[in-house]
Amino acid sequence: MNNFYDEIKNLSIDIEKSVPMKNHTTFKIGGNVRYFVSPANSDEVANIVKAANKYGEKIYVIGNGSNMLICDEGIDGVFIHIGDKMSEIELIDDITIRCSAGALLVKVCNFALENSLEGMETAFGIPGSVGGGLYMNAGAYGGEMKDYVISAEYVDRNGEKGVCNAEDMNLSYRHSTFAEDGRIITAVYIRLKKGDKDEIKNRMNDYMFRRKDKQPIEYPSAGSVFKRPEGYFAGALIEECGLKGKAVGGACVSEKHAGFIINKGGATACDVLELIELCKHTVFEQKGVVLEPEIRCLK
Ligand SMILES: Cc1cc2nc3c(=O)[nH]c(=O)nc-3n(C[C@H](O)[C@H](O)[C@H](O)COP(=O)(O)OP(=O)(O)OC[C@H]3O[C@@H](n4cnc5c(N)ncnc54)[C@H](O)[C@@H]3O)c2cc1C
């Protein structure tokens, strides 16, 4: 074997060449990546990492692509897709759920509901995977993954498998240690509490209603573009600066929620980046507040 593609093929791991990322991101934006690999388990993840290291290929990880902006020119590297092929969800005791990292948060919330488990209702409607959610310490309505994740299985950048506890994940506002060291999350353990099924369902419905009411979910986007600056809301600042509805090419500051940039059709990553810069610049000039992107921009 003398190249990455043949080695992965030989291991019977699902690999595609030259894949358009606009098909794998909720923004519906992004050029082609060189290799798109979809492992079915952590052993395959480990083998992909080892092979990528052997052939000097750069590694990227993607879950559901709901927090990513990938450049129009595409990326020369290996995208490891932790998605539906790694999405089992199981109960390991009365109150603990083990999910493979590609399981969607919405499905895990529904699984918790079926088992009358409460504590993660605020995540209902976040359109990410459990792995992507933990990497981002995703959260909403006062809850975050830090509240209920107890441990995770991972593969490190040498292709070695390991397990770590939540205390060692450095979970804080939209941040985890995985963003620092590049470990790939392969499974997540969540501990909840027994609760009343109807009450859990009502809370989930309420959070979903609030999302549909306030967010432009009818358009492709990557959710809130900016982190919440201390003491402010990014969307309110952008709105106060008169940028609601501002468009660059196909990208537009949402009229419904100024914290979102939406793809109104045919937006490029360049359009979105230009609009991000405009928002940052204008908000700083007019309000003196520095906006920091929450979405991961890959160039
Ligand atoms: C309409 C909409 C609403 C949203 N609402 C919210 C919200 O309320 N709260 C919130 O926090 N977010 C929200 N988001 C953003 C996004 O859904 C979350 O950040 C989500 O957790 C990202 O998960 P993902 O699987 O899509 O990750 P991706 O976008 O695929 O990846 C995000 C980052 O995580 C890394 N990553 C992904 N999977 C793994 C893995 N298995 N191991 C290691 N690294 C990994 C990627 O390399 C990347 O750096 C919203 C997005 C949209 C489009």
The ligand as a Gaussian input file, in Angstrom:
#p B3LYP/6-31G(d) Opt

LIG

0 1
 C      -30.534000      26.205000      13.459000
 C      -29.384000      25.968000      14.418000
 C      -29.598000      26.140000      15.776000
 C      -28.533000      25.931000      16.670000
 N      -28.767000      26.098000      18.001000
 C      -27.761000      25.892000      18.871000
 C      -27.983000      26.064000      20.278000
 O      -29.076000      26.367000      20.738000
 N      -26.927000      25.859000      21.115000
 C      -25.689000      25.513000      20.648000
 O      -24.766000      25.337000      21.470000
 N      -25.461000      25.332000      19.331000
 C      -26.451000      25.518000      18.439000
 N      -26.217000      25.350000      17.103000
 C      -24.864000      25.016000      16.637000
 C      -24.584000      23.502000      16.530000
 O      -25.776000      22.782000      16.286000
 C      -23.904000      22.945000      17.773000
 O      -22.676000      23.573000      18.020000
 C      -23.681000      21.436000      17.659000
 O      -23.330000      20.922000      18.891000
 C      -22.591000      21.068000      16.647000
 O      -22.616000      19.655000      16.465000
 P      -22.221000      19.015000      15.061000
 O      -22.251000      17.543000      15.213000
 O      -23.049000      19.572000      13.987000
 O      -20.726000      19.519000      14.946000
 P      -19.950000      19.998000      13.631000
 O      -20.517000      21.278000      13.142000
 O      -19.838000      18.883000      12.682000
 O      -18.508000      20.298000      14.277000
 C      -18.342000      21.349000      15.203000
 C      -16.925000      21.226000      15.804000
 O      -16.876000      20.021000      16.562000
 C      -15.837000      19.151000      16.065000
 N      -16.363000      17.789000      16.166000
 C      -17.546000      17.313000      15.655000
 N      -17.717000      16.019000      16.014000
 C      -16.634000      15.678000      16.746000
 C      -16.210000      14.466000      17.392000
 N      -16.940000      13.360000      17.368000
 N      -15.019000      14.477000      18.054000
 C      -14.246000      15.610000      18.101000
 N      -14.593000      16.768000      17.499000
 C      -15.764000      16.809000      16.847000
 C      -15.595000      19.599000      14.633000
 O      -14.253000      19.303000      14.220000
 C      -15.842000      21.109000      14.724000
 O      -14.686000      21.778000      15.168000
 C      -27.255000      25.538000      16.187000
 C      -27.063000      25.349000      14.806000
 C      -28.122000      25.548000      13.920000
 C      -27.900000      25.306000      12.458000

